[in-house]
Amino acid sequence: MDDAASVDSQALTVRYFDGRSSRPREVEARLVQATLRLSGPDVDRTIEARRVQWPERTRRGPRIAQLPDGGSLQSDDGAAWDEWVRSAGHGESVVVRLQQSWRGVLVSLLLLVVVSAAGYVWGLPWAARAVADRFPDGVEQQIGETVLAQVDEFVKPSQLSAQEQQAIEQAWQRVLRAHSAAQAARGVAVRPSRLLIRASEDIGPNALALPGGTMLLTDDMARLLQHDTEVIAGVLAHELGHVQHRHGVRMLVQVGVLGFVTSTLWGDYSGVLATVPLWLGQAHYSREAEREADAYSVTVLRDAGLSPAVMTRLFERFALFKRCGDDILKPVPAGSAPVCLPQPASGEDDEEKGGFWGLGFASHPADEDRIAFFRDAAR
C-alpha cells in the first residue's frame, strides 16, 4: 500500500484486537495524513500507516491489517474496507492490480512459461558450463569415483585376452601422446584421463566418460569394432572430448539445479541426492555436448595422423548391430564372416538394444548427421 497519501478518509467501523486479549473492540478507523487513527471505548491510538501490514484486495473474504505491536484490525465488509482505503488516496501495487485481472493473470502465466523455458534451454546450460569451468578437480575426482562404484555393479573384469587389451591400450596411448604434444604446442593442457576395459551384458557395446577423467570401454565395443584400434581410438577420442569439456560435471550441475527445483516444489531432497550418481551414469549427453565431443575427436585423430573418416566404420558396425543383434558380437574363426541373423521387429527403441545405458554413439545427433560430419572433416 502507498503510504504517502495526503487525503483524509472517512471513518470505518472495524474490530480492533490489541494483541493481548482475544476480546475484540469496535472502533472507528481513519487514515489521516499517512497515519492510522483509532478511536473508541478505551482506545485512542495513532500509528504510522507505513508500519501497518495492509491486506491485499481480494474478491472475497475479510480484510485483516496487522499492527506493529501484534494487534490487528478486522473487517468482514471487504467492499467497504477497499472504498475506505481508496478514499484516503492509497493506491494498490501493480501485482495486486494484475491479480484482480484475468488478463493480467494470463499474461503473467505466459511470461512465467516463457522465462522458465528460456532458462531451461539457454540459462541452465550456460550456468552449468560456467560452474563446470570452475569446479575443483578434487571434488570432480570424488564424484567420478562414486559414479564408477555404481557403474561397477553392472560390469566385471574384461574377458578380452591380455594381448587384446594391451593392443587397445598401446594404440590409444600413441594417439593420446601425439594429441597431448600438439595441444601443448597450442598452449592447451589435456585433462588427465585413464582407460578401463570392462565386460558387461547390461551396458553392451559402449564407451562412457565419467567425471574425473575415467573412460570406460566395454568388451562388446571392442568385439563390435573387430578390434580395429583406429576406430577404437576414435571412440576414445570422442570420450576424451567429454572429459576435456567436463560434460559430466555440467550434467551434474544441471541435474542438481533441476533436482533442487523439483525438491522445492515437492519437498523431498533425499531421493534426488541419492539418485544423482546413478542418473549421471545412465543419461546421454545433450546434442550440444555430443557435437563438442565429435569435434574434439576430429582434432585428436588429426593430431595422431589418422583420418576422421575412420569414424564412419563405427556407424557401419552399429547399423549391423541393430540389424543382427548380439550375434554380431560372437567370436568367429579367423577368415570367417560373423553370423548375422536379422532380428525380428519388436518395436523396441534402438537405444534400448544396447542394454541399460543404450548405445553410447547411437543417440544424439542422428547417425546420418554424424557420418556426414566425419566425412566432411576428412576432406
C-alpha positions as CSV (number, residue, x, y, z in Angstrom):
1,M,0.0,0.0,0.0
2,D,1.2,3.5,-0.8
3,D,1.8,5.3,2.5
4,A,2.3,8.8,1.0
5,A,-1.3,9.7,0.9
6,S,-2.3,13.2,1.9
7,V,-6.1,12.8,1.8
8,D,-8.1,12.2,5.0
9,S,-10.5,9.3,4.8
10,Q,-13.9,8.8,6.2
11,A,-14.3,6.8,9.3
12,L,-14.7,3.0,9.1
13,T,-16.1,0.9,11.9
14,V,-13.8,-2.2,12.4
15,R,-12.9,-4.7,15.1
16,Y,-9.8,-4.0,17.0
17,F,-7.7,-6.7,18.7
18,D,-4.9,-5.3,20.9
19,G,-2.8,-8.4,20.7
20,R,-3.1,-9.2,24.4
21,S,-6.7,-10.1,24.7
22,S,-8.9,-12.2,22.4
23,R,-11.8,-9.8,23.0
24,P,-12.5,-7.5,20.0
25,R,-13.4,-3.9,20.5
26,E,-15.4,-1.9,18.0
27,V,-13.5,1.2,17.0
28,E,-13.6,3.9,14.3
29,A,-10.5,3.9,12.0
30,R,-9.4,6.9,10.0
31,L,-6.4,7.4,7.6
32,V,-5.2,11.0,8.1
33,Q,-2.0,12.3,6.5
34,A,-0.3,8.9,6.3
35,T,-1.3,8.0,9.8
36,L,-3.9,5.5,11.1
37,R,-6.1,6.8,13.9
38,L,-8.2,4.5,16.1
39,S,-10.8,5.8,18.4
40,G,-13.4,4.0,20.6
41,P,-14.1,3.0,24.1
42,D,-10.8,2.9,25.9
43,V,-8.9,3.2,22.6
44,D,-7.2,6.2,21.2
45,R,-4.2,5.4,19.1
46,T,-2.2,6.9,16.2
47,I,0.0,4.7,14.1
48,E,2.2,5.4,11.1
49,A,0.4,3.8,8.1
50,R,3.7,2.6,6.7
51,R,4.2,0.4,9.8
52,V,0.9,-1.4,9.3
53,Q,0.9,-4.6,7.3
54,W,-2.1,-3.9,5.0
55,P,-4.0,-6.7,3.4
56,E,-4.2,-7.2,-0.4
57,R,-7.5,-6.6,-2.1
58,T,-9.3,-9.9,-3.0
59,R,-12.6,-10.7,-4.5
60,R,-13.9,-12.4,-1.4
61,G,-13.0,-12.8,2.3
62,P,-12.4,-10.4,5.2
63,R,-9.7,-7.7,5.5
64,I,-7.2,-8.1,8.3
65,A,-4.5,-5.4,8.9
66,Q,-1.6,-6.4,11.2
67,L,-0.4,-3.7,13.6
68,P,3.2,-3.3,14.6
69,D,2.6,-4.2,18.3
70,G,0.9,-7.5,17.4
71,G,-2.6,-6.2,17.3
72,S,-4.9,-6.2,14.3
73,L,-7.9,-4.6,12.6
74,Q,-10.5,-6.8,11.0
75,S,-13.5,-6.1,8.8
76,D,-15.9,-8.6,7.2
77,D,-17.1,-6.0,4.7
78,G,-14.4,-6.1,2.1
79,A,-16.0,-3.6,-0.3
80,A,-16.4,-1.0,2.5
81,W,-12.8,-1.5,3.5
82,D,-11.5,-1.1,0.0
83,E,-13.5,2.0,-0.5
84,W,-12.2,3.4,2.8
85,V,-8.6,2.8,1.7
86,R,-9.2,4.3,-1.7
87,S,-10.9,7.4,-0.2
88,A,-7.6,8.1,1.6
89,G,-5.7,8.1,-1.7
90,H,-3.8,4.9,-1.0
91,G,-3.1,3.1,-4.3
92,E,-2.5,-0.6,-4.9
93,S,0.6,-2.2,-6.2
94,V,0.9,-3.4,-9.8
95,V,0.9,-7.0,-8.5
96,V,-2.4,-6.6,-6.7
97,R,-4.0,-4.9,-9.8
98,L,-2.8,-7.8,-12.0
99,Q,-4.2,-10.3,-9.6
100,Q,-7.6,-8.8,-10.0
101,S,-7.5,-9.1,-13.8
102,W,-7.8,-12.3,-15.7
103,R,-5.8,-10.7,-18.5
104,G,-3.1,-9.8,-16.1
105,V,-3.0,-13.4,-14.7
106,L,-2.9,-14.9,-18.2
107,V,-0.1,-12.6,-19.2
108,S,1.8,-13.3,-16.1
109,L,1.4,-17.1,-16.6
110,L,2.6,-16.8,-20.2
111,L,5.6,-14.8,-19.1
112,L,6.4,-17.4,-16.5
113,V,6.3,-20.2,-19.1
114,V,8.5,-18.2,-21.5
115,V,11.0,-17.3,-18.8
116,S,11.1,-20.9,-17.5
117,A,11.6,-22.4,-20.9
118,A,14.3,-19.9,-21.8
119,G,16.0,-20.6,-18.5
120,Y,15.9,-24.3,-19.2
121,V,17.0,-24.1,-22.8
122,W,19.7,-21.4,-22.6
123,G,20.2,-20.3,-19.0
124,L,20.7,-23.7,-17.4
125,P,23.4,-24.9,-19.9
126,W,25.2,-21.6,-19.7
127,A,25.2,-21.7,-15.9
128,A,26.3,-25.4,-16.0
129,R,29.2,-24.5,-18.3
130,A,30.3,-21.6,-16.1
131,V,30.2,-23.7,-12.9
132,A,31.9,-26.7,-14.5
133,D,34.8,-24.5,-15.7
134,R,35.4,-23.5,-12.0
135,F,34.7,-26.8,-10.5
136,P,37.5,-28.1,-8.2
137,D,39.4,-31.0,-9.7
138,G,39.5,-32.8,-6.3
139,V,35.7,-32.7,-6.0
140,E,35.2,-33.9,-9.6
141,Q,37.5,-36.9,-8.8
142,Q,35.5,-37.8,-5.8
143,I,32.3,-37.6,-7.8
144,G,33.9,-39.8,-10.6
145,E,34.8,-42.4,-8.0
146,T,31.3,-42.5,-6.7
147,V,29.8,-42.9,-10.2
148,L,32.4,-45.6,-11.1
149,A,31.5,-47.5,-7.9
150,Q,27.9,-47.6,-9.0
151,V,28.8,-48.5,-12.6
152,D,30.9,-51.3,-11.3
153,E,27.7,-53.0,-10.1
154,F,26.9,-53.6,-13.8
155,V,30.4,-54.6,-15.0
156,K,33.1,-57.2,-14.4
157,P,36.7,-57.6,-15.3
158,S,37.4,-57.7,-19.1
159,Q,37.1,-61.1,-20.8
160,L,39.4,-60.0,-23.6
161,S,42.8,-61.6,-23.7
162,A,45.8,-59.8,-22.3
163,Q,47.2,-59.3,-25.8
164,E,43.9,-57.7,-27.0
165,Q,43.7,-55.4,-24.0
166,Q,47.3,-54.4,-24.5
167,A,46.9,-53.7,-28.2
168,I,44.0,-51.3,-27.4
169,E,45.9,-49.6,-24.6
170,Q,49.0,-49.1,-26.6
171,A,47.2,-47.8,-29.7
172,W,45.3,-45.4,-27.6
173,Q,48.4,-44.2,-25.7
174,R,50.1,-43.4,-29.0
175,V,47.2,-41.3,-30.1
176,L,46.9,-39.6,-26.7
177,R,50.7,-38.7,-26.7
178,A,50.5,-37.2,-30.2
179,H,47.4,-35.2,-29.3
180,S,48.9,-34.0,-25.9
181,A,52.1,-32.8,-27.7
182,A,50.0,-31.0,-30.3
183,Q,47.9,-29.4,-27.7
184,A,50.9,-28.3,-25.7
185,A,52.2,-26.6,-28.8
186,R,48.9,-24.8,-29.0
187,G,49.2,-23.8,-25.3
188,V,46.3,-26.0,-24.2
189,A,46.5,-28.7,-21.5
190,V,44.8,-32.0,-21.9
191,R,42.9,-33.1,-18.8
192,P,44.1,-36.3,-17.1
193,S,42.3,-39.4,-18.1
194,R,42.5,-43.2,-17.7
195,L,41.1,-46.1,-19.7
196,L,39.3,-49.0,-18.1
197,I,38.2,-52.0,-20.2
198,R,35.3,-53.9,-18.7
199,A,32.8,-56.7,-19.6
200,S,29.1,-56.3,-19.2
201,E,25.9,-57.6,-20.7
202,D,24.0,-54.7,-19.2
203,I,25.9,-52.0,-20.9
204,G,26.5,-53.7,-24.2
205,P,28.7,-52.2,-26.9
206,N,29.5,-48.9,-25.3
207,A,32.0,-46.3,-24.1
208,L,31.5,-43.9,-21.2
209,A,33.3,-40.9,-19.9
210,L,32.8,-40.3,-16.2
211,P,33.6,-37.2,-14.2
212,G,37.2,-37.0,-13.2
213,G,38.6,-38.5,-16.4
214,T,37.8,-42.2,-16.3
215,M,36.9,-43.6,-19.7
216,L,35.1,-47.0,-19.8
217,L,35.3,-49.2,-22.9
218,T,33.3,-52.4,-22.9
219,D,34.5,-55.8,-24.4
220,D,31.4,-55.7,-26.6
221,M,32.5,-52.5,-28.2
222,A,35.9,-53.9,-29.0
223,R,34.3,-57.0,-30.5
224,L,31.7,-55.0,-32.4
225,L,34.6,-53.0,-34.0
226,Q,36.6,-56.2,-34.6
227,H,39.4,-54.9,-32.5
228,D,40.1,-52.2,-35.1
229,T,42.4,-50.0,-33.0
230,E,42.0,-46.9,-35.3
231,V,38.2,-46.9,-34.8
232,I,38.6,-47.7,-31.1
233,A,40.9,-44.7,-30.9
234,G,38.2,-42.6,-32.5
235,V,35.7,-43.8,-29.9
236,L,38.1,-42.9,-27.1
237,A,38.9,-39.6,-28.7
238,H,35.2,-38.8,-28.5
239,E,35.1,-39.7,-24.8
240,L,38.2,-37.6,-24.2
241,G,36.2,-34.7,-25.7
242,H,33.6,-35.3,-22.9
243,V,36.4,-35.3,-20.3
244,Q,38.1,-32.2,-21.8
245,H,34.8,-30.2,-21.8
246,R,33.8,-31.5,-18.4
247,H,30.4,-32.6,-19.7
248,G,29.9,-34.9,-16.7
249,V,30.2,-32.0,-14.3
250,R,27.9,-29.9,-16.4
251,M,25.3,-32.6,-16.4
252,L,25.7,-33.0,-12.6
253,V,25.1,-29.2,-12.2
254,Q,22.0,-29.3,-14.4
255,V,20.7,-32.4,-12.5
256,G,21.4,-30.6,-9.2
257,V,19.5,-27.5,-10.2
258,L,16.6,-29.4,-11.6
259,G,16.6,-31.6,-8.5
260,F,16.6,-28.6,-6.3
261,V,13.6,-27.0,-8.1
262,T,11.8,-30.3,-8.0
263,S,12.5,-30.8,-4.3
264,T,11.4,-27.2,-3.6
265,L,8.1,-28.0,-5.3
266,W,7.6,-31.4,-3.8
267,G,9.6,-31.1,-0.6
268,D,11.9,-34.2,-0.8
269,Y,15.6,-33.6,-1.3
270,S,16.9,-37.1,-0.1
271,G,15.6,-39.0,-3.1
272,V,17.1,-36.6,-5.6
273,L,20.5,-36.5,-4.0
274,A,20.6,-40.3,-3.7
275,T,19.9,-40.9,-7.4
276,V,22.2,-38.3,-8.9
277,P,25.3,-40.5,-9.3
278,L,23.4,-43.4,-10.9
279,W,21.4,-41.0,-13.1
280,L,24.7,-39.4,-14.2
281,G,26.0,-42.8,-15.3
282,Q,22.8,-43.6,-17.3
283,A,22.0,-40.4,-19.1
284,H,23.0,-39.5,-22.5
285,Y,24.7,-36.1,-23.1
286,S,22.9,-33.3,-24.8
287,R,23.1,-32.7,-28.5
288,E,25.5,-29.8,-28.0
289,A,27.8,-32.0,-25.8
290,E,27.8,-34.8,-28.4
291,R,28.7,-32.3,-31.1
292,E,31.5,-30.8,-29.0
293,A,32.9,-34.3,-28.3
294,D,32.7,-35.2,-32.0
295,A,34.6,-32.0,-32.9
296,Y,37.2,-32.7,-30.3
297,S,37.7,-36.3,-31.6
298,V,38.4,-34.9,-35.1
299,T,41.2,-32.8,-33.6
300,V,42.6,-35.8,-31.7
301,L,42.6,-38.1,-34.8
302,R,44.2,-35.4,-36.9
303,D,46.9,-34.8,-34.3
304,A,47.7,-38.6,-34.4
305,G,47.8,-38.7,-38.2
306,L,44.5,-40.5,-38.5
307,S,41.7,-39.6,-40.8
308,P,38.4,-38.6,-39.1
309,A,36.8,-40.9,-41.8
310,V,37.6,-43.9,-39.6
311,M,34.6,-43.0,-37.5
312,T,32.2,-43.9,-40.4
313,R,33.2,-47.5,-39.8
314,L,31.9,-47.2,-36.3
315,F,28.4,-46.3,-37.5
316,E,28.5,-49.0,-40.1
317,R,29.1,-51.5,-37.3
318,F,26.4,-50.0,-35.2
319,A,24.0,-50.4,-38.1
320,L,25.0,-54.0,-38.4
321,F,24.5,-54.5,-34.6
322,K,21.0,-53.0,-34.8
323,R,20.2,-55.4,-37.7
324,C,21.8,-58.5,-36.3
325,G,21.8,-58.1,-32.5
326,D,24.2,-59.9,-30.2
327,D,25.1,-62.5,-32.9
328,I,27.5,-60.0,-34.4
329,L,29.5,-59.9,-31.2
330,K,30.2,-63.6,-31.1
331,P,33.8,-64.7,-31.9
332,V,34.3,-66.4,-35.2
333,P,37.2,-68.4,-36.7
334,A,39.9,-66.3,-38.5
335,G,38.9,-65.6,-42.1
336,S,35.2,-66.2,-41.4
337,A,32.4,-63.7,-41.6
338,P,30.4,-63.1,-38.4
339,V,26.9,-64.7,-38.3
340,C,24.1,-62.2,-38.9
341,L,20.6,-63.4,-38.2
342,P,18.3,-60.4,-38.7
343,Q,16.4,-59.6,-35.5
344,P,12.6,-59.7,-35.6
345,A,10.9,-56.3,-35.2
346,S,9.9,-55.8,-31.6
347,G,9.0,-52.1,-31.5
348,E,11.9,-51.6,-29.1
349,D,13.8,-48.3,-29.3
350,D,17.2,-48.7,-30.9
351,E,18.9,-47.1,-27.9
352,E,17.5,-49.8,-25.6
353,K,19.0,-52.6,-27.7
354,G,22.4,-51.8,-26.2
355,G,21.4,-52.6,-22.7
356,F,20.8,-50.5,-19.6
357,W,22.8,-47.5,-20.9
358,G,21.8,-47.8,-24.6
359,L,24.3,-47.4,-27.4
360,G,26.7,-44.7,-26.4
361,F,27.1,-43.4,-30.0
362,A,23.7,-44.2,-31.3
363,S,21.9,-41.3,-29.8
364,H,22.5,-37.5,-30.3
365,P,22.5,-36.3,-33.0
366,A,21.3,-38.6,-35.7
367,D,23.8,-41.2,-37.1
368,E,23.4,-39.8,-40.6
369,D,24.4,-36.3,-39.5
370,R,27.4,-37.6,-37.6
371,I,28.6,-39.7,-40.5
372,A,28.4,-36.6,-42.8
373,F,30.2,-34.6,-40.2
374,F,33.2,-37.0,-40.0
375,R,33.3,-37.4,-43.8
376,D,33.4,-33.6,-44.3
377,A,36.1,-33.4,-41.6
378,A,38.2,-35.9,-43.6
379,R,38.3,-33.7,-46.7
